[in-house]
Amino acid sequence: MQVRLAVGIKEYERMTTRELRDTFMVENLFKQGSIELLYWETDRTVTGSAVPVGVPLKLETHPELASEYFCERREVGALNIGGPGRITVDGTVYETGALDCLYIGRGNREITFASNDPANPARFFLMSYPAHTAHPTTLATQKDANQVKLGSLETANNRTIYQYIHEGGVKSCQLVMGFTELGVGGVWNTMPAHTHLRRSEVYLYFSVQPDAAVFHFMGPGQETRHVLMHNEQAVLSPIWSIHSGCGTRAYRFIWAMGGENQKFTDMDGIPVADLR
């Protein structure tokens, strides 16, 4: 498990491109036959991946968590962006197809990930936050997700938001999770930009073509920078930072948040005219 410390606005102002990438980007996240985890100091976030190929992969605890098992005091969201797979939680098997999401509640001891076809392995993106109460482990398929259509062709941001774990859907302690899909001709996400001091956020960009890229914009509204993102790379978004992106073509991204509340619309908007 890697560990990343929180960074403030003053440090951010002096960072080079390489320092920005080393601090906020998560590269080489998906490794076949492995569970990769990163512990981020902000909101005590754990983000990571599981790509089972041969034998199932078990989600183990780590010294940084000081727990007997991973979900002793935590909840987990697992969203599959790969082939069909299954997650076994304390003996119960949950079949997960592409873009299905499983919420795993606090108190579950044995969690394993497996692929139905090693030649087309499941690729689970994992998000975890501390949980102070237990909620039932719940599977939500893409059809179960609450769909919100936003944007337009005129503003190059026509998109569909799929909400899985949220206040009106799968119940959790503090985790909010889903993904956004850009439509044909849509390249902008989360614009006009906003921040939310009540929650930090993690983005995973995926379905980004090999010859394409996404320019992820971050920082306070009055001093923005960009970080260039390629397929299946994640970016950490502190509470003081905007989190908006523009791709060279359409793409998808998973968003996941943790913090004081689960209200999706709780945000501090920044008009485009005020961005610098």
C-alpha positions in Angstrom: 0.0 0.0 0.0 1.4 3.3 -1.1 0.9 6.4 1.1 0.2 10.0 -0.1 0.1 12.9 2.3 -2.2 15.9 1.9 -0.9 19.0 0.1 -2.1 22.6 0.7 -2.7 25.5 -1.7 0.6 27.1 -0.9 2.6 24.0 -1.8 0.5 23.6 -4.9 1.4 27.1 -6.1 5.1 26.2 -6.3 4.9 22.7 -8.0 6.3 21.8 -11.3 4.5 19.5 -13.7 6.4 16.5 -12.5 5.6 17.4 -8.9 1.9 17.8 -9.7 1.9 14.4 -11.3 3.8 12.7 -8.5 1.5 14.2 -5.9 -2.0 14.0 -7.4 -1.8 11.3 -10.2 -2.1 7.6 -9.7 -0.4 5.9 -12.6 0.1 2.1 -13.4 -2.9 1.4 -11.2 -4.2 -1.8 -12.9 -1.7 -4.8 -12.8 -2.8 -8.2 -13.8 -2.9 -10.7 -10.9 -2.6 -8.1 -8.3 -4.5 -5.8 -5.9 -2.9 -2.3 -5.8 -3.8 0.2 -3.1 -3.0 3.8 -2.2 -3.8 5.4 1.1 -4.4 9.2 0.8 -4.3 11.2 4.0 -7.2 13.4 2.9 -10.4 11.9 4.4 -8.3 8.7 5.0 -9.1 7.6 1.4 -8.0 4.3 0.1 -8.2 3.9 -3.7 -6.9 1.0 -5.8 -7.7 -1.8 -8.2 -8.0 -5.6 -8.4 -7.3 -7.5 -11.6 -7.7 -11.2 -10.9 -6.4 -13.5 -13.7 -5.7 -17.0 -12.3 -6.5 -17.5 -8.7 -8.9 -15.2 -6.8 -7.4 -12.2 -5.1 -8.1 -11.6 -1.4 -8.4 -8.0 -0.1 -6.0 -8.0 2.8 -5.6 -5.5 5.6 -2.3 -3.5 5.8 -0.3 -2.1 8.7 -1.3 1.5 7.8 -4.9 0.6 8.7 -4.1 -1.0 12.0 -7.1 -3.4 11.7 -7.6 -7.1 11.9 -9.2 -7.2 8.5 -9.7 -4.5 5.7 -13.4 -3.7 6.4 -13.2 -3.8 10.2 -13.8 -0.1 10.2 -14.2 0.6 6.5 -16.6 0.4 3.6 -15.7 -0.3 0.0 -17.0 0.4 -3.5 -15.9 -1.8 -6.4 -16.8 -0.8 -10.0 -15.9 -3.3 -12.7 -14.6 -1.7 -16.0 -13.4 -5.0 -17.4 -14.7 -8.5 -18.3 -17.3 -10.4 -16.2 -16.1 -11.3 -12.8 -17.4 -12.1 -9.3 -16.8 -10.8 -5.8 -17.2 -13.1 -2.8 -18.1 -11.4 0.5 -18.1 -13.6 3.5 -19.3 -16.6 1.4 -21.9 -14.8 -0.7 -21.0 -14.5 -4.5 -21.9 -11.4 -6.4 -21.6 -11.7 -10.2 -20.4 -8.4 -11.7 -20.5 -7.6 -15.4 -19.0 -4.6 -17.1 -19.9 -1.3 -15.3 -21.6 -3.1 -12.4 -20.8 -1.8 -8.9 -20.8 -3.6 -5.6 -21.0 -1.8 -2.2 -19.3 -3.7 0.6 -20.3 -2.7 4.1 -18.3 -2.4 7.3 -17.7 -5.6 9.2 -17.3 -8.0 6.3 -14.1 -10.1 6.9 -13.5 -12.2 3.8 -13.5 -10.4 0.4 -12.1 -11.9 -2.8 -12.1 -10.9 -6.5 -12.2 -13.3 -9.4 -12.5 -13.3 -13.2 -14.9 -15.5 -15.1 -12.5 -15.6 -18.1 -8.7 -15.1 -17.4 -8.3 -14.0 -21.1 -10.8 -11.2 -20.5 -10.2 -10.4 -16.8 -12.4 -8.2 -14.6 -10.9 -4.9 -13.7 -12.2 -3.6 -10.4 -11.7 0.0 -9.4 -11.8 0.2 -5.6 -12.7 3.1 -3.3 -12.8 2.9 0.5 -13.5 5.3 3.3 -13.8 4.9 7.1 -17.3 3.9 8.1 -18.9 4.5 11.4 -22.0 2.4 10.8 -22.7 -0.8 8.8 -24.8 -0.9 5.7 -25.8 -4.1 3.7 -23.5 -5.3 0.9 -25.5 -4.4 -2.2 -24.9 -5.0 -5.9 -26.1 -2.4 -8.4 -25.9 -3.1 -12.2 -25.6 -0.4 -14.8 -29.4 -0.7 -15.4 -30.0 -0.1 -11.6 -28.0 3.2 -11.6 -29.8 6.5 -11.5 -29.2 8.2 -14.8 -28.9 12.0 -15.1 -28.4 13.6 -18.5 -26.6 16.9 -18.6 -25.0 19.3 -21.0 -25.5 19.8 -24.7 -23.7 19.6 -28.1 -23.5 23.4 -28.2 -21.3 23.4 -25.0 -19.4 20.2 -26.0 -20.4 18.5 -22.7 -23.4 16.3 -23.4 -23.0 13.4 -20.9 -24.9 10.9 -18.8 -24.1 10.5 -15.1 -24.7 7.0 -13.6 -25.2 7.2 -9.8 -24.7 4.0 -7.9 -23.8 4.7 -4.3 -25.6 7.9 -3.3 -28.2 9.2 -0.9 -31.0 8.1 -3.2 -29.5 4.8 -4.2 -27.3 2.2 -2.6 -26.9 3.2 1.1 -23.4 3.8 2.6 -21.8 5.6 5.5 -20.0 8.3 3.5 -18.9 6.8 0.2 -20.6 8.3 -3.0 -19.7 6.6 -6.3 -20.6 6.4 -9.9 -19.4 7.1 -13.4 -20.0 9.6 -16.2 -20.1 8.8 -19.9 -19.5 11.5 -22.5 -21.7 11.4 -25.6 -20.6 11.8 -29.2 -19.2 15.3 -29.6 -18.9 15.7 -25.8 -15.4 16.3 -24.4 -15.9 18.6 -21.3 -16.8 17.2 -17.9 -17.8 19.1 -14.7 -17.9 22.5 -16.4 -18.8 25.1 -15.1 -16.3 24.0 -12.5 -16.9 23.8 -8.7 -15.3 22.8 -5.5 -16.8 21.2 -2.4 -15.1 21.8 0.9 -17.3 19.1 2.5 -15.9 16.3 0.3 -12.7 15.2 -1.4 -12.9 13.3 -4.6 -11.0 10.8 -6.8 -11.5 10.5 -10.6 -10.5 7.4 -12.7 -10.4 8.2 -16.4 -11.2 5.1 -18.6 -12.4 4.2 -22.1 -9.7 6.7 -23.3 -8.4 5.6 -26.7 -4.7 5.0 -27.1 -4.3 8.0 -29.3 -6.4 10.3 -27.0 -5.9 12.1 -23.7 -7.8 14.1 -21.2 -6.6 17.4 -19.8 -7.6 17.3 -16.1 -7.9 20.8 -14.7 -7.2 21.3 -11.0 -6.4 24.0 -8.4 -8.3 26.9 -6.9 -10.5 28.7 -9.4 -8.2 31.6 -9.6 -5.0 29.6 -10.2 -5.7 26.5 -12.3 -3.3 24.0 -13.8 -3.7 20.9 -15.9 -2.5 17.3 -15.5 -2.5 15.2 -18.7 -4.3 11.9 -18.2 -4.3 8.7 -20.2 -6.4 5.6 -20.0 -7.0 4.0 -16.6 -5.1 6.7 -14.7 -6.6 8.3 -11.5 -6.3 11.7 -10.0 -6.8 12.9 -6.4 -8.8 16.0 -5.9 -8.4 17.9 -2.6 -11.3 19.9 -1.1 -9.8 23.2 -2.4 -9.4 22.1 -6.0 -11.7 22.2 -9.0 -12.0 18.9 -10.9 -12.8 19.3 -14.5 -11.5 17.7 -17.7 -11.5 18.1 -21.4 -10.6 15.2 -23.7 -9.5 15.0 -27.3 -12.5 12.8 -27.8 -15.3 11.2 -25.7 -14.4 9.1 -22.7 -15.7 7.9 -19.4 -14.6 8.5 -15.8 -15.5 7.1 -12.4 -16.0 9.6 -9.6 -16.0 8.8 -5.9 -16.3 11.0 -2.9 -16.1 10.9 0.8 -16.6 13.5 3.5 -19.2 15.2 5.6 -22.3 14.5 3.5 -23.6 12.6 0.5 -25.6 15.4 -1.2 -24.5 15.2 -4.9 -25.6 18.8 -5.5 -23.6 20.2 -2.6 -21.0 22.3 -4.4 -19.6 25.8 -4.6 -19.9 26.8 -8.3 -17.3 28.9 -10.1 -18.6 30.8 -13.2 -16.4 30.2 -16.3 -15.8 34.0 -16.5 -14.1 33.9 -13.1 -11.7 31.0 -13.8 -8.0 31.9 -14.2 
